[in-house]
Amino acid sequence: MNLNCFTYKKETFTCKKCNWTGKGDELSFGEFSEKFSIVDLDCPKCFELILSWIAPTREEVKEWKANNNNEPTDWDNLIY
């Protein structure tokens, strides 16, 4: 699986703690470190950490959109 901050909503996840299973768009935003731009996504049932990543840069958002037919992302506000 090529999981990243642009594709996670379409992927299926299972929580190791409570066995919740669902799509990435159902995950809850957890902690966010502004200093390091780290985003955590938590289980919507028990709030266990499911995944985290470093938020993309403006250049990464522009590149993703250019290579994916200008598909909308959660990060579009970074490029304006």
C-alpha positions as CSV (number, residue, x, y, z in Angstrom):
1,M,0.0,0.0,0.0
2,N,1.4,3.4,-1.0
3,L,-0.2,5.3,1.9
4,N,0.3,9.1,2.1
5,C,-1.5,12.2,3.2
6,F,-3.2,12.5,-0.2
7,T,-4.6,8.9,-0.5
8,Y,-5.4,7.8,3.1
9,K,-9.1,8.6,2.9
10,K,-9.6,5.9,0.3
11,E,-7.8,3.2,2.3
12,T,-9.2,0.8,4.9
13,F,-7.8,0.7,8.4
14,T,-8.2,-1.5,11.4
15,C,-7.6,-0.3,15.0
16,K,-5.3,-2.7,16.8
17,K,-6.8,-1.7,20.2
18,C,-10.6,-2.1,19.6
19,N,-10.8,-3.7,16.1
20,W,-12.8,-0.9,14.5
21,T,-12.5,-1.1,10.7
22,G,-13.3,1.7,8.3
23,K,-12.1,4.1,5.7
24,G,-9.5,6.7,6.3
25,D,-12.1,9.5,5.8
26,E,-13.7,8.2,9.1
27,L,-10.5,8.7,11.2
28,S,-10.4,11.5,13.7
29,F,-7.7,14.2,13.7
30,G,-5.6,13.8,16.9
31,E,-2.6,15.7,17.9
32,F,-1.0,18.2,15.6
33,S,2.5,19.5,16.1
34,E,2.8,22.9,14.5
35,K,6.5,23.0,15.2
36,F,7.2,19.8,13.3
37,S,4.0,19.8,11.1
38,I,3.1,16.2,12.3
39,V,-0.5,15.1,11.8
40,D,-2.0,12.2,13.9
41,L,-5.1,10.4,12.9
42,D,-6.9,8.4,15.5
43,C,-9.5,5.6,15.7
44,P,-13.0,7.3,15.8
45,K,-14.2,4.7,18.3
46,C,-11.4,4.5,21.0
47,F,-9.1,7.4,19.9
48,E,-6.1,5.1,19.6
49,L,-3.4,6.4,17.2
50,I,-3.8,4.8,13.7
51,L,-1.2,6.7,11.7
52,S,0.7,9.9,11.5
53,W,2.8,11.8,9.0
54,I,4.5,15.0,8.3
55,A,2.2,17.5,6.5
56,P,3.2,18.2,2.9
57,T,5.0,21.3,1.8
58,R,3.4,23.7,-0.8
59,E,5.7,22.2,-3.4
60,E,4.5,18.7,-2.6
61,V,0.9,19.7,-2.8
62,K,1.5,21.4,-6.2
63,E,3.4,18.4,-7.5
64,W,0.6,15.9,-6.3
65,K,-2.1,18.0,-8.0
66,A,-0.1,18.3,-11.2
67,N,0.4,14.6,-11.4
68,N,-3.2,13.7,-10.3
69,N,-5.5,15.7,-12.6
70,N,-5.7,18.6,-10.1
71,E,-7.6,16.3,-7.7
72,P,-8.7,18.2,-4.6
73,T,-6.8,17.5,-1.4
74,D,-7.0,18.5,2.3
75,W,-4.0,20.6,1.7
76,D,-5.1,22.9,-1.1
77,N,-5.1,25.9,1.1
78,L,-1.3,25.6,1.3
79,I,-0.8,26.5,-2.3
80,Y,-2.8,29.7,-2.4
